[in-house]
Amino acid sequence: ASGAELHAASSLRDLPPLLADASCVLTGRYHGAVAALACGIPFIALRRGQGDKLDALARSCGCPSETLASLSPEIVFQTEWEGAHAGLLALREQCQEHVLRGEGALREALLHFR
C-alpha cells in the first residue's frame, strides 16, 4: 500500500482543500504546477519535452521533471518531500521579497512622472 491518493479538481476553488495535506502533486499541466507552488506543495512535472515550460518551472523550483515513460515509483516514494516543501516555502518567501522591492521601486519611479 503506497498511501497515495488521487483527486481530480474541476475548478481552482477545489484545490486548496485537496492540497492541504498533500505531500506532492503529480501534474502534466503548467497551471497545476503553479497551483501547487501557490500552496507551497512540491510537484512532479510530467513534461512533454526537455526544456518545455513545465520542465523549466520544475527545474527552477528543484522539483522532479519526468516524462510519462521515465516516471518511476522510486521518484514518487523516495523523494524527501518534507525537505522539498521547506525549500519551496523559502523560495516563495524570497520571491515575495523581490516582488515587494519591485513594487517599491515602481512606486518611486512613478512618483517622478507626476
C-alpha positions in Angstrom: 0.0 0.0 0.0 1.5 3.2 -1.1 -0.7 5.6 0.8 -1.1 7.6 -2.4 -4.5 9.2 -3.2 -5.7 10.6 -6.5 -8.0 13.6 -6.6 -9.4 15.4 -9.6 -10.2 19.1 -9.3 -12.7 20.7 -11.6 -12.0 24.3 -10.5 -9.4 26.4 -8.7 -11.7 26.6 -5.7 -11.4 22.8 -5.3 -7.6 22.9 -5.0 -6.7 24.4 -1.6 -8.6 21.8 0.5 -7.3 19.0 -1.7 -3.7 20.2 -1.4 -3.8 21.0 2.3 -2.5 17.5 3.3 -0.7 16.6 0.1 3.0 15.6 0.1 3.3 16.3 -3.6 1.3 16.9 -6.7 1.7 15.0 -9.9 0.8 17.2 -12.9 1.2 17.3 -16.6 -0.2 20.9 -16.7 1.7 24.1 -16.1 -1.3 25.6 -14.2 -1.4 22.5 -11.9 2.3 23.1 -11.0 1.6 26.8 -10.4 -1.3 26.0 -8.1 0.8 23.5 -6.2 3.5 26.2 -5.8 1.0 28.7 -4.6 0.1 26.3 -1.8 3.8 25.5 -1.1 3.4 21.9 -2.2 6.2 20.3 -4.3 5.2 18.7 -7.6 6.4 16.2 -10.1 6.2 17.6 -13.6 5.1 15.3 -16.3 6.7 17.2 -19.1 6.1 16.7 -22.8 9.7 17.5 -23.8 13.0 18.6 -22.4 13.0 22.3 -21.8 9.3 22.9 -22.2 7.8 25.5 -19.8 6.7 22.8 -17.3 10.1 21.3 -17.3 11.7 24.7 -16.8 9.4 25.6 -13.9 10.1 22.3 -12.2 13.9 22.7 -12.6 13.8 26.3 -11.3 12.0 25.1 -8.2 14.0 22.0 -7.6 11.1 19.7 -8.3 11.4 16.5 -10.3 10.6 16.6 -14.1 9.9 13.4 -15.8 8.1 12.1 -18.9 5.4 9.5 -18.5 7.9 6.9 -19.8 10.6 7.9 -17.3 8.3 8.3 -14.2 9.1 5.5 -11.7 7.7 4.7 -8.3 11.2 5.4 -6.8 10.8 9.1 -7.8 7.5 9.3 -6.1 8.3 7.3 -3.0 12.0 8.0 -2.4 11.9 11.8 -2.8 12.2 13.6 0.5 9.0 15.7 0.2 9.2 17.5 3.5 12.6 18.9 2.6 11.2 19.9 -0.8 8.3 21.6 0.9 10.6 23.6 3.1 12.7 24.6 0.1 9.6 25.8 -1.8 8.4 27.8 1.2 11.8 29.5 1.4 11.7 30.2 -2.4 8.2 31.6 -2.1 9.4 34.0 0.7 12.3 35.1 -1.5 10.0 35.8 -4.4 7.7 37.7 -2.2 10.6 39.9 -1.1 11.6 40.5 -4.7 8.0 41.5 -5.6 7.8 43.9 -2.6 11.1 45.5 -3.6 10.0 45.8 -7.2 6.7 47.4 -6.2 8.5 49.9 -4.1 10.9 50.8 -6.9 8.0 51.1 -9.3 6.1 53.4 -6.9 9.3 55.6 -6.6 9.7 55.7 -10.4 6.0 56.6 -10.9 6.3 59.5 -8.4 8.8 61.1 -10.8 6.3 61.1 -13.7 3.8 63.3 -11.9 
